[in-house]
Amino acid sequence: MTDIVILKDSKNNPFYPKTHTSAVAGLDDKLSDYDNRMINVELSNLVVNPLKWKGGNASAFGRKQYSDIYHDASKLNLNTLTIPLQIAAADASDSNPVITDYSYNEAWEAIPKAKRDGYRVILEPYPYIANGTVAETDWIPTDIEQWFSVWGRHLKNLAATCEENGVDGLYIASNLVHMESFTDKWKSLISDVRTVYTGKILYRTNYWVTASWAPDYVAAYENKLNNALFGLVDIIAIAAYFELTDNKNPSVDELIDAIYNVPLYGRGQNIFEEIQAFYDKWKKPVFFGELGIPPYSNSPEQPHNAFGDLGEYNESIQSNWFEAWVRVFQTQEWWLGYSIYTITDEKSVYNVMGRKAETVIRGQSLGGQQFSMSEVIKQLNDLKKQIAELQNK
C-alpha cells in the first residue's frame, strides 16, 4: 500500500494552531485538518507539513479567476496562496500610487473562496509600475514623505479588510529596495497596521550578493541584516533569486554545494549561513516569498532575469532548483517554507505547470513522519469516534 506523510504539530512552533476551549471543537479542527490534507493524496501521495507554508504566488499578470488559482494550487499540492492586489504607479518616480479597482475586486473575490477551501492566504499589495513594465526594485519616489503617507494609508485600509476576511498574512512591501532603509517610517506604518490587523505581517527583501573579494558587497549585506525593520515584522520573507553558478546544466548536488559556497566569479558566498543569520539575529521565521527560475541554461547564473538571452531550454534546471533549495532548508525549524513564483500564468518564463518542476514540487512535503494509508484511516476513525463520544456526554 502506498505510504503518505502525516506530520505532527509542535507547540514550540510559533505557527502551531491556537488551542480551543472546547474539546469537541479541538477534535473537529483536527479532523478537518486531516480531511483537507487528504484531498490531493491521489496526486502526490504526500501531506504537506502543516507547520510549513508551501505556497504559490498567483500572477499579477496572468489568469485571475479563482478556478485557475485552485487548479494550479491543487495540482502542486500547496497549502498557502499569495494573492496580489495591484497598487499602480505611473512610473518609477511616482509618489502617489493608487489601487486598481479591477485588481481589488479580483483579489477579494478569490480570497474568501481560498479560505473556504482551506488554504492559508497572504495578501500582497503588488507594486504595479508603468502597467507592469518596470520592476519594483527600480521604484524611487521623488517625495518619500508623500509615498509613505499614501502607501501607509492603502496598507491600513487593506489590513482592516484582511482582518474581516481572516487573511493569514499581509505583506507591507515586496522588493522595494530603495525604501528599505527608512526604518522609522516602516515602524510607524507597521504600528498603524497592527491597530486593525491581528494576522502575520510580512516584509519581503530582495536577494543579495556577497563576495570574499568585494568588501562593499559584504558591507551592504551587513546593513541589510542589521536593519531593525526585520525585528518589527512577524515573518522575514526573501525573494530568493540568488545567483549560484554559470554551469549550464547543474545537478541537484551541484546546486546544493553552490548554496553553501557560490562558485560564480569565485564569490565564495555562503547563502545558507547568510539567511540563517537573519533568524539568529531577529528570531523571526524566514520564508522564501519568491522561489523560482526560468528553465533555461543561463538562469542558474541569473535566476532573476526573465528577458534577453536565456540560453537553451532545459526543464531539469527548474526542477533541480526547487529540489536543491528544499533539501537544504526544509529541516531547519526557523525556515517557514516557500512560495513559487509564479502560478496561474502559462506565458511566464517562470511557469512550472506542465514541466518537470510540477512533479518535483507536488511531491515536496517539507518534512514529516510517514504513516501508511491504513494508519491514516485509523486516525480519522478514532477522531470521529472521540467526537461522537464527547457529543453524547
Sequence and secondary structure as in RCSB ss.txt:
>XXXX:A:sequence
MTDIVILKDSKNNPFYPKTHTSAVAGLDDKLSDYDNRMINVELSNLVVNPLKWKGGNASAFGRKQYSDIYHDASK
LNLNTLTIPLQIAAADASDSNPVITDYSYNEAWEAIPKAKRDGYRVILEPYPYIANGTVAETDWIPTDIEQWFSV
WGRHLKNLAATCEENGVDGLYIASNLVHMESFTDKWKSLISDVRTVYTGKILYRTNYWVTASWAPDYVAAYENKL
NNALFGLVDIIAIAAYFELTDNKNPSVDELIDAIYNVPLYGRGQNIFEEIQAFYDKWKKPVFFGELGIPPYSNSP
EQPHNAFGDLGEYNESIQSNWFEAWVRVFQTQEWWLGYSIYTITDEKSVYNVMGRKAETVIRGQSLGGQQFSMSE
VIKQLNDLKKQIAELQNK
>XXXX:A:secstr
  EEEE    TTSTTS    SSHHHHHHHHHHHHHHHHTTHHHHS    TTSEEEEEE SSS   HHHHHHHHHH
HT SEEEEEEEEEESSTT S  EE HHHHHHHHHHHHHHHHTT EEEEEEEEEETTTTB GGG   S HHHHHHH
HHHHHHHHHHHHHHTT SEEEEEES TTTTT HHHHHHHHHHHHTT  SEEEEEEE    BTTBHHHHHHHHHHH
T GGGGTSSEEEEE        SS  HHHHHHHHHS  GGG    HHHHHHHHHHHH   EEEEEE   SBTTTT
T TT  SS   SB HHHHHHHHHHHHHHHTT TTEEEEEEEEES TTSTT  TTSHHHHHHHT   S EEEEHHH
HHHHHHHHHHHHHHHHH 
